[in-house]
Amino acid sequence: MADTAMSGAGTTGGDDPLQRAIWRLRSRGCWSDAAALLTPHLHDAGAAVQRTALLVERCLFTGQGWAEAEDALRVAEAVAHDDDERGAAACERGQLAYAATVLGVRDRSDEARSALGRAAALLSPGSRTRPLLDFRRGLVAEHLADAPQAARPAYRRAHAGALAHGDTLLLSFTWRHLAALSLRDGEVAEARKGFAESLRIREDLGFLIGTAPALAALAEAEPEPEAARLRAEARRLFHLLGGIPTWLADQLHPDRPSPAGV
């Protein structure tokens, strides 16, 4: 299962009470409750996109809620007034299509590529959404096109952009995917460094729903018995959160390897 990242939630909310409340809910997998906090603000394109992103992430973690995410996306597209807002909405359409494809719900790979291409044409070079777009284009290259060599530069652009914009959470995703490519190439030490940094960021931010997959990913680059300890901790968190993300269940089986995860 591939990483996902959403716009509008790269930090814990800073001094904004609404964003802090959204982060607390989202980081524990309460996407519907977090999205509900944004419902009174849907006249604002940024709020509409963020609500969509929350519901798309719920789809990827739970495999449910597709119709609600589609409805939220249509609202975000309708209230977008300039190119950056339209580009951000297109980026979420690409992510929803990607999620449906990678989870085997329906093949929407062409839609994912088209929507992300549209986002690339609309977003300004300095847009805060640009690093997220680069990351998602890397996902499509790696997991839909099976082209890891094309994914690597996209992840590196996303990583640099996340650093420039201070998007710490997105950095946890870019570290993860660059590490997974290193592991694929047999660069175990480099992979271990990236996986460990991704886990550290998620623990520091309190991104609870992303911590079990990060533990499982790091286990792939560690020798025994450390690998077994990491997987045991991942299983504990997975069960604590009620089996979310659902796709992690098979990957945490003690006789099966765990990929990079979410």
N, C-alpha and C positions, 0 to 999 in steps of 0.2 A: 504494500500500500504506500502511495506517495504522500509526501508532505502537502499540507495546504497552509495557506496564510490568508488573512483577510485584511482589508483596508480599514482605516479608522480606529485601529486598536493595537497599535504598535507599542503602547506604553500602558501603565496602570491607571492612567487618567489624569495624572498631575493634580492641579488645583481645581479641576472641574468636578463638582459633586456628581453630576449626571454620568460623566465618563468613568469616574471611580466606581459608581454603582454598577454600571454595565460591565466593567472589568471583573468585579467580584463575582457576578453571576456567570459571565462567560467562562471565566477561568475554572469554574466548577461544573461546567456542562449544562448550565441552566439557560440555554439559548432563547427559548420562548419568552421567559421572564425578562431577559435582557432586551430582546426585541420589543417587548411591550412598552418599555420605558421610552422608546423612540417614537411610538405611535402618535403622540400629540405633535410631533415635530416634522411630519412627513411632507410639509410644504417646502422644507429645506432639502435640497438635493443631497447634501452631505449626510444628513440624518437618514434619508431614504436609502442611500447606498450602504451605509453602515448597518441598517436593519436587514437589508438583503444579505449582506456578508455574514451576519450572524446566523441567518436561517440556512444559507448555503453550507456553512460549516456544520450545522446540525445534521444536514443531509449526509455529509461525508463521514461524520462520526457515528451516526446512528442508522443510516440507510433509510430514514423516514423524513416526512415533511416536504416532499418534493413540490406538491401543489402550492403550499403556502410560500415556499421560496420563489416559485414562478410568479405568483401574484405580487410579492414584494418587489421582484425585479421589474415587472411592468410598471409599477408605481414609480420606481427610481428612474426608469427611462422616460416616463411622462413628465416628471418635474425637472429634468435636466434642461438647462437653458444655454450653457456655453460648452465649448469643446472639451474642456477639462471634466466637466460634470458628465457629459455624454461618454467620454472616454472611460471614466470610472465605472459607469453603469455597464458599458461594454465589457470591461474587465471582469465584472461579476457574472455577466452572461457566459463568458468564456469559462469561468471557474465552475459554474453550475453544470454546463455541458461536459466539462472534463470529469467532474465528480460522477455524473450519471454513467459516463463511459467506463471509467476506471473501476467502478463498483459493479459493472455488468448489468445495470438497470436498462440501459438502451444505448446503442452506439450513436453518440452525438459528437464524434471526433471532428467531423468537418465543421460543425457549428462552433466548436471550441476554437479551432484554428481561425475561423473567419472572425469571430467576435474579438479575439485577442489581437488579430491584425487590424481590426477597426480601431481598437483602443490605442494601438501603437500610432496610428495615423492621427488620432485626435488629441492625445495627451501632449502637452508642451514638454520640452526637454527637462525643465526644472520641476515638473509636477511631482508632488509627494507620492502619487500613485505609480510613477514610472518604475521604481525598484520592485514593487509588487508585481507589476506587469512583466518585467524581465524574469522574475522568479517563476511565474506561471507559464511563461513561454518555455522556460527550461523544463518544467514538468511535462508539458505536451511533447517536447522533443524527446525526453528520456522515456516516458511511460506510454505514450501513444504512438510515436514514430520510431521508438527503439533506436534513438540516435544520441547516445551519451556524449559523443564528441561535440555535437551541436548544443547539448544542454550545458556543458561546463562553462562556456563563455557567458551564457545567459545567467547562470547562477553567480558568476563572478561580477557581472554588472549589477545584479541585484544586491550582492553583498556590499559592493562599494557604495551603491545608492543608499542602502540602509544605514551604513556608517555616516554618510553625509547628512542624512535627515534625522539621525538619532533614533531610528526605529529598531529598538533593541530586540523586540520579539521576532521581527523578520530576520534579524541576524541569527537567531536560533535555528531558523529553517534553512538559511543559506549555509551555515556551518554544517548542518546535518547532511544536506545533499551533496555538498562538495566532499564531505567525508565519505559518503556512500560511494561516490565515484572513485575516490582514492582506494577504498577497500576493494572495489571491483578490479582495480588495476594492481592489486597486491601490495599497495603502500600502507601497510598496517599501522605503522607509527603515526603517519599523517592522519589516517582515518581515526585512530584513537584520540588524537588531539582535537579533531573537529567534533566528534561525538561528545567528548567530555565538555567542551566549551558550550555546545548546544544544551546539554543537561544542566550545566551550571547556570546558564541564563534563565532557563525555565524554572529552576528551583529558586533563584533570586527573585524572579518576578511573581512567584506563586502561581504559575500556569499549571495548575494541578492536572487538568485533563491531558496535557501534553507531556507529563513527566513519565508515565509508564512507558509510552513508546520510546522516549529518549533513553530510558534505562535499558530497554530491550535492544536498542540500536548499539549502545556502547558495549553491551555484552558480546556482540559479534566481533569486536576488535580486542577483547580482553582474553587472556588465558584462564583456564580453570585454576583455582576454585572461584576466582573473582567473577567470572562470567555467570556461574550458577547463582552466586549471591545477588547479582544485578537482576537476573531473570526472576528470582524469588521475590525481590522487592517490587518489580514490575507487576507480577501477578497479584501481590497484596494490594497495590493501588488500583489495579484494574477491577478487582472485586469490590473494593471500597466504594468505587464510583458506579457500581451497578452494571459492570460489563461494558463500559464505554472507554475507548471506541470499540464497536462491535467486531470489527475486522481483526482486532488484536488477539482474540480468543485462540484461534488456531496457531498464531505465530508465537504465543507464549507456551505452547506445548513443549515439555522439556526435551523431546526428541526431534524438534524441528527448529530450523534457524529462524531468527527474527530479523527482517530487513529494517531499513532506516525508519519506517513508520512516520507517524504524524507528530 
